[in-house]
């Protein structure tokens, strides 16, 4: 039995997205329909005895009406900005099902949970919430709720649970004045205020500093050839929760600092890299009332870490405690501007800024266990002691590798989300077990970090093939050559590391290519090649020449350059004129000449939808959101465009 939601909500668009929502809108536009549910957030809570189904539904609808974030839709305003519209009169959809007592409750619950979860939300047509009620003998036993991540984050889920519990306790009592709650509109006002702008300015300055020092590689795993990722999750049940808690007390540090320090040290140990970059989560909670904020404000922030290994554990935890400071100091920032900065670094510095390692730590000790072994939100199922359970990922993530830690009292759920095309099941399980063993052994007073790591059995990253070390990080020369060879004009290439690793040079047989096009080609694909850095210099020789002979001067060199500067943009085709015309409409003064991407031309990520709309108005089609959200070179954009209407000589519709 189900009740259908009423999607008749207002569409007076005009409120900018919150900074944290910008990522989720971009993800929505980057993801094909039918798979967008991976960015959903879910939870399950028990219904108190004596609460009738009708009363429960009344509470649910009242809460949706009370919280702005749960009755909001998103879309493109007339001025081309992506905005949020606060609606009224929304009756959320509710799916009511009788518990099937002929099967184990865990199996039935998981099936019900997954069925509600694995459905796309339409961000542009109706608010991002739906509910399920598990009924037994006519009485509701469990309430399940699903949100799209643009409407709520993990901390918002916890706040919603508190509001729900309070509302259920007050059923049948005289109405009391509801305390004022921080709403998305208040967050929006803060972000537009002078103090909010100062916070963002400092965050953007910090992110620019990270971009300027980003490691040459963070995941030195050789790929060999382009391949589709296989996203998996390995979960290990650990009894080391009490260890993390006690270490945090002993060293006067947050539990997240203990876990992050051990994780970062383990990464350096297994990869052979001296430096690493983590994409760490931030609650962005700076005011007490935000603890009751139901909405989306949580963001991630890149951290550059060089964890000390030849020190006692206390020093490592102290280092991690200090390293976490930027997450709280700079956690609030304009997401699209921050990504633009990292994209610029990817092209100009030649490093894969997308290939960070994820880290997330949440303490849920105060929450109840839901459906016995269903962990709130991710539904982790863990296996026998010392064994990881590996399964396809149902939650969304963008990283090749990440550690997600959930503590409940003395238990930890250590989960590694990973690309199985890079890291096999045996390696991931050994890494999880080794991380658990490090934590257990860390209870020894005065333990040294390197000793803990070396005796843990942590698996090392594969080292086959040719590697170079740049600024303490490993780069695969074989993968660098393979990525260059994927360019259609490249006939052969040889990549060498000169001056003790200070300069990476690519000798390339590609008479019809130039250093700029080669740099553009590589920058657009670094996400799939995490152990590659773009060479500092490209040396181009004729197609029939041997690249290795260029180093000795045995063959003529056609061009040598870093590839940072490109040619003027030619607008002598209708497609190129449409591209230039759309940019002029969205960003007057911007120019495609010498551009390496839409962002490199001066385009803004927040106005991609407006740019695509402008292209359509000029009679052009063929580009997608993803073409502009990444560092795709203009030549590739022009090649994908097609004119859909008869055009005049200036590329504009007749």
N, C-alpha and C positions, 0 to 999 in steps of 0.2 A: 504494500500500500504506500502511496506517495502523494504528497500535495505539490502541485506545480507552483513555482515562484512567479510572481508578477513582475515582469521586467519593465513596466512602465515607470521609468525614472526620468528626472529632468536631464537635459543635455545642454545647459548653458555653460559651455566650456569657457574657461578663462583663468583657472587657478593653475599656476605652474606645478609640475611634479616636484615632490620633495627630492632632495639630493639622492637619498637612498633608493627612491623609486625609479630613478633614471636607468639604473642597471636592469631592473626587471622589465621595464618597457622595451629596452633594447633586446633583451633575451627573448621576449615575446615575439618581436619582429624578426628575429634571427631564426626562430624555430618553426618548423612546419606544423600545420594543424594535425592533430592526432597524437602529437608527442609533447604538446605544451603542458600537459598535466605534470611533467617532471618538475616543474617549478611551483607545484602546489605545496601547501603546508597542512599537516593534519594532526589531529589530537583526539583522544577519547577520554571521557570522564564518567565515573559511576553516578547514577541518579540516586539520590537519597530515598530511603524507604518512605512510602506514603505519598509520594509526588505522582499525581495522575498525568497521563499523556497530554491532556488538554492544557493543564497548568504548565507543563514543561514547554509546550509549544508557545504559550503566551509569553513565558520568560524569554525564550529564544528571540521571538519577534520584537519584544521590547528592547532587548540588548542591541539588536541590529539597528533599531530606530535610534537608539541612544548614541551609538558610536559612528562617527562620520565615515571612518575608513571602511565600514562594512556596507555602506550604501552609496558608493562612489563608482563612477565609470570613467573611462579614459579615452581620449581621442585627439584629433587634430583640430585646432582652432582655426578661425579664418586667417589669422596672421601667420600660420605655419608652425606655431608652437604646439608641442604635445602637452596637453593639459588634463586636469582632473575636473570632473563635474559632480557636485554633491547632489544626490537625488533624494526624493521623498516617496513615501508610499510603496516601498519595496517589501513584498512578502517573500521571504527566502524559501527556496525549495527544501522540502523535508522528505526524506525517504524512511518510511516506517516498516520494519520487518520483524516478524516473529522469530525468536531464536529456535533453531532446529536442534532439538535435543537428541536426535538420532546420530549425530556426529560429535566428536570432541569439540568443546567450546572454543579451544584455541584455533582449530582448523576453520570452524564456521566464522569466528570473529575476523580472522585474517582475510578470508574471502570477502566478507562484507566490507571490511576496511579498504581492501584493494579496489573493490568495485566502485566505491564512492570516490576514491582517490584518483583513479586512472580515467578521469574525464576532464577534457579541456574546459577552461573557463574562457568566455569571450569578453575580453577586457572592454570592448567598445559598446557592448549591448546591454549588459546587466552587471550589478555588483558582484564581487568576487567571494561569495560565500554560499555554502550549502551544508545541510545537516542530515544526519541519520540517527534514528532511534531504534535500539534493539529492545524488543518487547518480549517479556516472558510471563505467561499466564495473565495477559491483559495489562500488566504493569511495566512501565519503562525501566530498564535496568542500566542501559548505557546510552550516553549521548556522544555521537561522533560528529566532529565538525571539520570541514575542509575550507581552506582559504587559498586564493592565489597569493604568492609571496609579495606582490606589489601592494597588497592591502595590509599585510601583517608580517612580523618577523617572530623569531623564537621567543623573544622577551615579550612581545605583544600577545602571543599565545598564552604565556603564563599569566599576564595581566587579565586577559579575557577569562581564563579559568577562575581567577579570584573573583571577578565580577559575577560570573555565573554562579559560583558557590554562594556568594553573598545574596544574590537574588533568590536562589532556591531556599535559603534559610528564612527569608523574609516572607515567603508565601503565606497568605492568610493573616499577616500582621497589618496594622494600620500603615498607610502610605507615609513614608518619611521623605524628607527632601534629599534628593540624591546629591552626594558631594560633587563638586566641580571636577571635571576630568580634563586632562590635557588632550586636545584633539589635533588632528592633522592641520587644521586651519591655524592653530596657535604655533605649531612647528613651522608652517609656511611663513607666518609673520616674523618668526625669529630669523629664519634664513634670509629674509629680505631686509632685516634690520641692519644697522651699522655694526652691532656686535657680531651678528651672524656673518656678515661680510668679512669682518676681521678674522674670525675663526677660519673661514674658507681660504682667505688669502694666506694665512700661516700654513694651512694644510697643503695648499698648492705649492708653496715654496718648499715645504718638506718633500713632497712627491717629486718635484723637479730635482732635488738633491739626490733622491733615490735613483731616478732615471739616469742621472749623470755618473753614478757609481755602480750601476747594476752589474752583477757578476757575468762573466763570459758564458757560463752555463750554470744552471742550478740542478739539472737532472741529466748527468752525463751518461745517458743510455743511447747507444747507437741504434738507429732505425734501419739503415741499409737501403730503404726505398720508401716512397710515399705509401701510406696504408690507412685504412679506416680504423679509428680507435674502437676498442671494445671496453666499455666502461663497466667495471666490476667493483664489488665491495667485499672486503674480508673483515669479519668481526670476531674478536676474541674476548671471552669473558675472563676478567682478571680480578684477583682478590687484593690488588695493590692499591685500592682506593684509600685504605687507612694509611698506607705508606706515604702517599702524596699529601694527605692531610697533615700527618705528623711532621713531614719535612717542611711543609709550608709554615707550620707553627715554630719549628726549631730555627728556621732561617728568616723568620718574619717576612715572608713573601707571599704573594697570592699563589694559590694552588696552580693557576694557569702558568705562572712563571716557572714553577718546578717542572711541570710537564713540558713546557716549550723548551726549556733549557736542555732537558734530557733528549728531547726529540731532535733539536738542532745539532747537538753534539753527535747523536747517532747518525744523522744525515752526513755530517762531515766525515765521520769514520767510514761509512759504507761507500760513499761516492769518491773519496779521495780529494774532495774540494775543501779548500781552507775557508771559503766564504759560501754563504747560501742566501737565498731570498725566500721569505715566507709571506704568504698572503694570510694575514691574521685577522680574525674577526674582532669587531668592536661593537659594544652595546650602545655606544654613543649616549650613555646616560650621564648627564652632568647635573641635573636638578632632581631633587627628591621626588617631585610629583611625576617625573617621567617613568618611575617604576610602575605607574598605573596607566601608562600610555598604550592604548590599543591601536597599533598602526605599524608602519614600516619606517624605521629610522636606522636600523643596524646596517653597518657597512664593513667592508674589509679594508685593510691598509697594508701596503708592502713594508716589510721589515728587512733590512740588510743585517745579517748576523755573521760574526766571526767568533764563534763560541770558544772559550779557552778549554783545552783538553788536559794539559799537564798541570792541573791545579786540583785542590780538594773540591768536593761537590759543593760546599758552601759558596765558593767563589763563582762557580758556574751558575748557581741559582741567583746570586747577587747580580751577575752580568745579565741574566735573562730578565730579572726584575726591572733593571734600568732600561733594557731593550724594549720592554713592553710599554714604556711611558708614551711614545708617540701614538700608540693605538688609542689612548684615552685623551691625549692632548690634541691630536689632529684627526680624530676619528670622523668628524663631520666635514664633508667636502662635496663640492659639485662633481658628481661622478663622471660626467661626460668630459669636463675640462681635464680631470685627472687622467682619463684614458688617452686623451689627445696628447698629453705630455709624454706618456709612456710609449705611444706610437711613434712620436718623433724620435725618442731614444732608440727604438727598435731600428729605425731606418738609419739615423746618423751615426749611432754608436755600433750598430751591427750586432746587437744582442737580442735574444728572444725574451722580451719582457713579459710575454704571456705565460711563459713556462715556469711559473713559480710553484712552490710547494704550498699546499693549503694547510692551515692549522686552525682548529676550533676546539675550545674547551668549555663545557657547560656542567655546572653542578646541579643535579636534580634530586638531591637527597631529600628535599622536603616534599616532593611530589609522590603521589600514590602510584603503585604499579598498575598498569591498565591491561585488562584481559590477561592477567597472569604474566605471560612472557612477552607481551607486546610493549616495547619501549615507546613512550610518547614520541610522536612525530615520525621517527624513521622505521619503526617496527623491526628492530634488530632481532634476529634469532641467533643465539650463540650456541656453540657445540660443547662437547666434552672438555674437561679441564685440559689446557695445553694444546687445544686444537682450534683452528680458525674455521669458520663457516664462510664459504665464498659463494656469492650469488650475484646475479645481474643487479645493477644499480637501479633503484626506483626513484631516488631523489636526484635532482639536477646538480651537476658540478661541471666546471670548465677546466680543471687542472689535470695534469698527467698523474699526479700523486698528491695525496693529502691525508693527514691524520685528524680524526674526529674523535674526541674523548668525551664520554658522558660518565659522571660519577654519581652513584646512588649509594649513600652510606659508605660501606667498606668495599663496594664493588666498583669496578671500572668496566665500561665497554670500550675497548680500543678498536677502532674501525679504520682501516686503510682503504680509501677509495682510490682506484688506480686504473690505468689504461693497460689492459691485459695484453695488448699488442706490443707493449714495451717491457712489462714486468710479469713473469710467469707466476703461477699459483704457488709453487714451492718457495720462490724467493720471498713473496709477500708474507706467507705464513711464517717463515723463519724470521723475517724482520719483526713481525708482531710478537712472536714468542721471545725473541731477543730483547725487545723493548720492555716486555714484562719482566724478564730476568734482571735487566739493569735496575728497574725500580725496586724489585725485591732485595737485590744486593745493596741498594743505596742506604739501607738502614744502618749499615756499619759506620760508626763515627769516624770521621777523618778519611773516608774513602776517596781515592783519587779517580777523576773522571776517566782517564785513559785506561786504568786498570779495570774499571767497571765495564767499559766497552769491549776491551780485548777478551774478557772472560765470559762475555754474554752469548757468543755464538752468532752475533749479527752477521748476515751474509753481505759480501762485498759486491759492488756493481761489476758487471762483466768488463774485462779490459782488453778483449780481442781487438786486433786492428791497430791502426796508427793514431796516436793521440798527441796533442800538444797541451802544455800547461800555460795558461794566460792569467795573470794576476791571481794565481792560486787556484784556478779552476780548469778542469779538463775539457778539451774541445776535440771532437772527432774529426781528423783530417779526411778519413774515408767518407764520412757522411757529408762533409763540406763539398767534396768532389762530386758525390752522388747528387746533391741538390743542384749544383751547377750544371751537371750533365742533363738534368731534367729540362733545362732551357732548350727550346727547339733549335736555336742557332749554334749551340755548343757541340762541336765535334769531338773534342778531347780536352782534358784539363789536368793540371798537376798543382796541388796546393802544398806550399812549403812554409815552415815556420822559421823565420830568420831572426838573427840577433838575440838568440837565447829565449825566444818566445815573445819578444816585443813587437814583432811585425809578422802578420799573416799575409802571404802573397799568393794570389791565384794566377797561374799562367794558363791562358785559355785560347784554344784554337776555335775562333768564331769570328770570321771576317765580317759577317753581317750584324754583329752585336757590338755594343759599346759598354764601357764600365757602368754607366748610369742604368741602362736596361738590366744589366746583370745584378746590380745592387737592388733594384726594384723587385726583380724576380725573386731574389732570396728573401728580402724583407717580408714579402707577402706570404711566405711559406714557413717561416721560422717556428710557428706554432706547432707544426707537425714534425719538426726536426730539433728536438730540445738540446742535442749535443753539438749544435752548429753555431758558429759565429761568422758573420760576414767578413771576408778578408779586408784588410786595411788598404790593399792595393790590387788592382786588376791589370794584368799585362796581356794584351790581345795580340795574337799572331794569326797568320793565314790558316785557312781550314786544313790545308794539306801539310802544314808544319807540325813538328813535334813540340808540344808545350814545354817539355823539360829542357829543350835546347835554348829556350828564350833566356833562361837564367845565365847561361854562359855567353850569350851574345851570338850564338851560331845561326840564328834566324832573324830576319827583320821584324821589328816590333811595329805593329800598326797603331796601337794606342796604349797608353799607360796612365791610369788615374785612379782616384779613390772611388769615383762613381757618385759623389755627393751632388754634383751639379748636372742638370739635364738640359736638353735642347729646348728651343722655343716651341711652344705648342702650335701646331699647324691647324688652322680652322678652314681648310679648303674643301671639306666635305659636309654634307647636311648633318651627319651625326656629330661631328666635332663642333659645328656651329650650335647645335642644340645643347650640347654639353656646356659650352661657354655661356650660352644664353641663360640656361637654368642657374648657373652659378651667379651670374650677374643679377638675376632676380632675387636670389636668396642672400647674397653677400656682396653688395656693391663694392667695387675696388679689389676684389679677389681676382686671381689670375692663374690659369692653368700652366703658364710657361714655366718650364723647369720643375713642375710639380711631380711628386712621387706618389701621390694619392689624393683623394678628395680632401682629407685633412691637410695634406701638404700644399694644396692649392688655396687654402684658407677657409675651406668649408667647416661647418660646425656639426659635431655628431648629433646634437640636440635638434638639428634642423634637417636631418636626412629625409624625413617624411615630406617636409616642405620642398626639398630639392626634387624628390621623385614626382611630387605633384606638379612642380614647375616643368619637369621634362615632359609629362603627359600633356600639359597645356601647349607645349611646343611641338607636339606630334611625334614624340619619341618614346620608345618603350624598350624593354629588354634588360634593364638593370634591376637588381634586387637590393634590399636593405643591406645584406651581407657584403655586397660589392663596395659599399661606401663606408661600412663600419670597420673594415680592415684596410691595410696598406696596399690596396690594389692600384697598380700604376694606370695613369690616364689612357695609355695606348690600349690596355686591356678593356677599359670602360668603353672606349670608342668602338672597339671590335665587337662588343656585346650589344651595342645599341642598334635599333632598327627604327626606321621612320614609319609611322602608322598612318600618316596623312600626307597628301600632296603638299610639298613645301616649296616656298619661294627660294630664290638664290641665296638669301641670307639665312636659310635654315629655319625660318619661322613659318607657321601655318599660313596658308592663303586665307 
